[in-house]
Amino acid sequence: MAQISSNLLYIAFVLYLVATFFFAGAIKDKRGQTEKKQNKWAIIGISITVIGFIAQIGYFITRWIASGHAPVSNLFEFTTFFGMMLVGAFIVIYMIYKTPALGVFTLPVAVLVIAYASMFPRDISPLIPALQSDWLHIHVTTAAAGEAILAISFAAGLIYLLKSVDQSKRSKSTFWLEATMFTLVTTLGFVLVATTFSMMDYKADFIYMDKNNIEAKASYTLPPLIGPHEGKLQTPDKMEPLAEVPAMINAKKMNTVVWSIVAGIVLYGIIRLILRKRIAAKLQPLVKNINLDLVDEIGYRAVMIGFPIFTLGALIFAMIWAQIAWTRFWGWDPKEVWALITFLFYAAFLHLRLSRGWHGEKSAWLAMIGFIIIMFNLIAVNLIIAGLHSYA
Amino acid sequence: MAEVKCECGHVNPHGTVLCEACGRLLDETQADNKLVEMRYEGSARRSQTYNKTIVDKIWNFFSSVKVGVWLIVITLVASAVGTILPQEMYIPPNVPPEQHYEQEYGWFGKLYYQLGFHNLYSSWWYLILIALIGTSILIASIDRFFPLYRSLKKQKVSRHESFLKRQRVFGITKGENIETDFEEIKKNLRNQRYNVREENGNILAEKGRFSRWGPYVNHIGLIVFLIGAMLRFVPGMYVDELVWLREGETKEMPGTKGEYYLSSEKFILEVYDKEKDDKDFTAAIDKTGMIAKNYQSDVTLYERVGKVIPGEKPELKKIKEDQIKVNQPLKHDRYAAYQVDYKLDELNKMKLNLTNKKSGEQFGMVTVDLYNPKPKYELKKGYSVELMSYFPDFEFAENGEPSTKSRIPNNPAFIFKMFTPDKPKGEVSFVAIKQTLEPLGDNDYKMTFAGIETKNVSALTIRKDLTLWIIFLGGVIFMIGVVQGAYWNHRRIWLQKKDGEIMLAGHTNKNWHGLKRDINRVIENTIIDEPADQLQEKKSANKGEDN
C-alpha cells in the first residue's frame, strides 16, 4: 500500500508538470483568445491537472490506509498536502474564471512545493500521543486548504506584476519581481542539489563540539561547504569543509542554505545567460493577453475565500485542539504566533483593499508578501524556530 | 447641526454626500467626479463630519482605517519579534533567564532579555497595542454601521439620473415599447434570486444586502473574544496549576481550594513496537529509535466531605476513576486534569541492613520511605536505628557541611545512629549512595545498601477556565461575520426609463465579475445593451478582452 501511494504521488507530480506546458500552449495559442471560450490546449491542460489531482488524492487515501491516520503528521506529508490543496484551489478557481495563465503559474509552484516536500524524511511514522486526535485531521486539513487558497492570490499577483511592471527600464519593481523569480529558482536549485546527492547516496559524518562543548555527531547529506564547530571528518574520501562556523550556529542547516543559494545563483546565472534579459521580462509576453482587472479580481477573491477558511483551520480549530491537547487554547508557540501574523496580515490586506482602495499593483505586491509569510510559517518556523509544532 | 433637505424632499443628516433616498449629490465639491464613491453609500459618518472638539479628534483617530491598519502592522511586527528567540515560558526552568539568554545566544540574547522581549506577549506595551486595536475596531464599526444602515434602509427605487450615470456599471439603450422586455427582465431577476422592487415603472433589484453587515458582525465577534481574554484576570475565572503525583499518592488538586483530591494508581508509558505495530512504521522507528505511543495516568478523583479542619485528615468521597491520556483530560465540575509530563522510576524507598562489619552478620532491615522517613526504626531486640539527619538531594555545601539541593530524593543521604547491645550509646554513620563516612571514629557496625523501590510520577496540569465559552462565542460570531461578508455579495441593479431611453446601472460591494455575469443573464433576449464598466473604460488599454 505504501508503495502504491508513493507511485501515485509521483504520477501526480509528473502530470502537473505536463499540464503546465499545455496551459502555456493555451495562452500562446491565438485562437480562443478573444472569444470567451477555452481553446483545445487549455481543455487538455485542465483535464491533465484533474487527473493528476485524482492521482494525488489516491496517494493521500492509500497512505492514510497504510498508516491508519491522515497523512498530515510531518513536514513531508503536510507540505505535500499543501501542494495538493493548491492544485485543488486552482481547479476550483479555474472553473470559475477559465484563465489558463493561472495554471502556468500555479502548477509550477505546486510542483515545486511537492518536490520540496519530498526532501524531508518520507517514512510513514506512527502518531505520538499529542497527535492522536481527530482534530489532527480537522485542524491540519482546513489550515492547509486556507493557506493554499491564499497562495492562489500569490499566483494571481505574480501574473499581474509580470504584465504590469514596466520591464523596459530598471526600477524597484523590476528588482523585487526579479527577486521573487530568483527565490523560486533557488528553491528549484535546492531540490536539484538535494536530489542529485541523495541519488549518489552522499554521506559525510562529523564529530564536533557543540555549544555546551560536548562532543556531538552530525551527518551531512550534502558536501560540507560549511563544517561544524571544530568538526572532524569521520567518513573517508569526502571533502573537508571550506569554512567552519561557531558552535552557536547549526552548521548542517547553514550548509544546506549555502548550497541552495549557490545552486540558485548558478542556475539563475545560466538562465540569464541564455535569456539575455530578466526572467520576468522574458515571461512578460506570455501574459500580454491577460486582462489585468480579471487577475486582480481572482487574487482578491482568493483572499476573500481563503481568509475565513484559514482563520477557521489555523486559529479556531487550532485553539480548540490546543485546549484539549496542550491544556490551553493559546500559548504563544512560534507556529501559533505565525498563524496570528498571517491572520493579521490578510486582515490588513483586506482593510487596505476595501477601505483604502489598494487595488491592482499594490494589492498584487501584498499578495506576494502574504505568500512569503505563509511559506515562512509552513517551513521556516519548523526548521529554524523550534517549538511545539516541530514534528518533522 | 442643520439637516440637509434634498430636492427630492428627503431630509438627510448633516454631512451626507449622496441623498439617502434618491442618490443626488449633496456635496457640490464632488460634482466633477465621473464615478460616485459608493463605499458607505455617501452616508453621513461622524468621523467625516465633525472635527472640532477633542472627542471628535479621538473618535476620528480610532475610526480611521489607516490607523487601524497601522496598529495591525505594528502588532504583526511585534509578534514576529517575539518568535526570534524562545519566550521565557519555553526555556528550561532550572537556569535563571538572565543567564540562559546570554549563555545560549550571546550578546543578542542578552539584549533580547534586557529589552524584555523574553516576555513580550505579556508586556504592557503589547497589551496596550491589543487594547488600541480593540478600541479601533469598536469605534470604526460604530462610525460606519449606523449611517450605512440608515442609507440602505431609506433608499428609494427611483434614483436620480446623476446617481445612475456615476455608477461603475452603466449603460443607456434607446427603445420604445419595452414593456415586454421589462417583464422578461423582472422574470430573469427573480430567477437569479434578486429581490425586485418597482416604482413608477422603474426597477431596483437587490440581493445579498445582509452581506454588508458581515464586517460589523465579525468585529463584534472580535470584541467579544477580547472581552473573554480579559476576563481571565478576574479572580476565580482561571486556574492553571501543576501537580506531580506519585503512584499510590493522594494529593489535593491545587486550585480547587481543597475541594478535590486526586490519587494515582499508576503511570503508563507505551512505545511503538516494531513487532506488534504496523510494519509500515518499522523504518521510522529504526530511524528515531523510540516513538512514544501513550502517556497515561490511572487516577481516582475524590471530593472532600465536610469542612476543612486544619491539621486533620480530610474525609474523602470517591467520585470516579479515570485514565488521563494526552488529548483525553479528566473533566469534572469545570475542572480538567491533563497529562503533561512524567518521570519514570523515581526513587521512593531505600532499604538498608544493619550489619556487623567483621562478621558480616545482619540484624535486620530498615526501609526508609524517602518522602516520609521515620525518626527511629526498631529492629531485633536490642537493635535499633535512629535517623538523625536526612538529605534527600545530597550535596556538600560550600562550608563542607552536608546539605540538600531539593526535597526530591535524587541522591539521598542519611546520618544514622545505630544502637546495638554492645554499643548501647550508639554509633554514628553517614550513608550516601556508594559512600559511607564515620565522622566520630571507627564503628563496629554499618548500614549496607539492600535495594530500592521506585515509582513513576505523573505531572498533571489542573485547569479551570470559565472564559472559554465567551471566547468560543466570540470566535463563532467572528466566523459568521467573516463568511457573511466574504461569501455573499451585495448586488443592486437599477433600471429606469426616461425620454425613450433605458438606463441600466449596477453596483456591488465586491466581485464585479459576478455582477456583470448576472446582468448579462438578466438582459438576455431583450433589447437592452450590455452596460459598460466605466472604471475599466477609463484606464482601458485592453478593450475587447473583457470577461
Interface residues (C-beta under 8 A of the other chain):
Chain A: M1 A2 Q33 T34 K36 A66 S67 G68 Y97 K98 P121 D123 I124 S125 P126 I128 P129 A130 Q132 S133 K211 M248 N289 N291 L292 D293 L294 E297 Y300 R301 M304 I305 F307 P308 T311 L312 L315 I316 M319 I320 Q323 I324 A325 T327 R328 F329 G331 W332 D333 P334 V337 W338 L340 I341 L344 F345 A347 A348 H351 L352 L354 S355 R356 V381 I385 A386 G387
Chain B: R39 V65 K66 G68 V69 I72 V73 T75 L76 S79 A80 G82 T83 I84 P86 Q87 M89 Y90 E104 Y105 G106 Y121 D240 Y272 D277 D278 D280 F281 A283 A284 I285 K287 T288 I291 A292 K293 N294 Y295 K325 V326 N327 P329 A336 Y338 V340 T461 R463 D465 L468 I471 F472 G475 F478 M479 V482 V483 A486 Y487 K510 N511 W512 H513 D533 Q536 N542 G544 E545 D546 N547
